[in-house]
Amino acid sequence: MFEISGLSKEFHLHHQQAARIKVLEGVNFSVLAGECVALTGESGSGKSTVIRLLYGNYLANQGAIRIGGLNVADAEPREILEMRRITLGYVSQFLRVLPRVPTLSVVAEPMMNAGAGEAESLDKARTLLTRLRIPEQLWSLSPLTFSGGEQQRVNIARGFIHDYPALLLDEPTASLDAVNRATVLDLITEAKGRGAAIIGIFHDQAARDEVCDRSIDISQFAAMA
């Protein structure tokens, strides 16, 4: 489902006389359907950069990023948006939603955007919010009024409401209590069971050991120039 080959990335520092810093070079790996792979490496090794390249937030300088038949590295913006709508889900560390939209609608939105009906999407949103222990009395409120931990769980619910064939996870268990952490690991296991290909960053080593099939040390692709 994921096939990354010859991937390189450099940043241009326009405020420093257009200096160029190459951060990744020659990234090669693949992830199969039903497999969860952890990206590892020291802080600053490029793990988050890889995630952003895969999601299309960063433009690759070289190489290919194939996700379900689409080469993200040279895709048109409309193709990337369509991929995000149907194929690739992303649980980031930060919840980015419009203000004043009720939590139930926020969670249901990705499933409806993928083509599901409103009633079905709202039902699944209720199920996920219940599993992630967001009290029902909060569902009509904007999640932007919630605590950081509650916002994180809303973000997780959004990421798992549609059965994406591929998923990116950035610290999905960070700052969660033991009960909610276990729920998130169950959601990851269930996604693997239905055939999702998953790439994640997990500083929680016990969580990584529980749900990941293997790890890739991104430090090996760090560029020194």
ABEGO torsion letter per residue (X at the ends): XBBBBGBBBBBBBAABGGBBBBABBGBBBBBBBGBBBBBBEBBGAGAAAAAAAAAGABBBABEBBBBGGBBAAABBAAAAAAAAAAABBBBBABBBBBBGBBAAAAAAAAAAAAGBBAAAAAAAAAAAAAAAGBBAAAAABBAAABBAAAAAAAAAAAAAABBBABBBBBGAABGBBAAAAAAAAAAAAAAAAAGBBBBBBBABAAAAAAABABBBBAAAABBAX
